[in-house]
């Protein structure tokens, strides 16, 4: 079965990113298929004009997430083969943000990949960073142990199992030296900025739904702005993070918006699809 890649390139707020967010949230609930006119209407409710929405559908299809499928003569789109696993992986990341405890285990990724396979080596490094791993040095990376399965999946997909070894390690020494090491392994400033941008962009979202259409727009834009963050932020222990770390505030805001708007947003989508 072909593998559908996680989205590492779409800019949040773009037509393509909003479409992928809509697909991830609602297409499986709709039976894995939606009429083209329904998808266009949903994107229109998010402020995406029809020409841009059609272009986004074409691009997402080219990237392997959707297939053009007509049902009873009605044009529409279905999930492509292999998309379910990617969306399930996204569900876990997006809706279940995790944080390490101080005594939690780490996964060390050690690899030596020959120069003849440098393209795959480059792809592995990109995948590891996207998964939320930190770079200790060129051939040694680190992440929370709970991300091991995702690392192993990326290694297998790239055909590099013979060149990569995963080790389990327990704990890092406490104190300033550990904090300094972590700040070298991960770009904490960049991750913190993602949290702060989310907080600034979503702070004014109402805490109470004003109706299904408003909740749909609020919820999808919230998920679209949020969904990159839990990939790039691995959930490091509080003791290894700067004292002003914005992650907890960001997560709390995301959860508040989801609680307020998830249900009425789903009602709007069902009505758009003719179910209500």
Secondary structure, 3 states (H helix, E strand, C coil): CCCCCCCCCCCCCCHHHHHHHHHHHHHCCCCCEEEHHHHHHHHHHCCCCHHHHHHHHHHHHHCCCEEECCECCECEEEECCCHHHHHHHHHHHHHCCCCCCCCCEEEEEEECCCHHHHHHHHHHHHHHHHHCCEEEECCEEEEEHHHHHHHHHHHHHCCCHHHEEEEEEECCCCCHHHHHHHHHHCCHHHHHHHHHHHHHHHCCCCCCCCCHHHHHHHHHHHHHHHCCHHHHCCCCCHHHCCCCCCHHHHHHHHHHHHHHHHHHHHHHHHHHCCCC
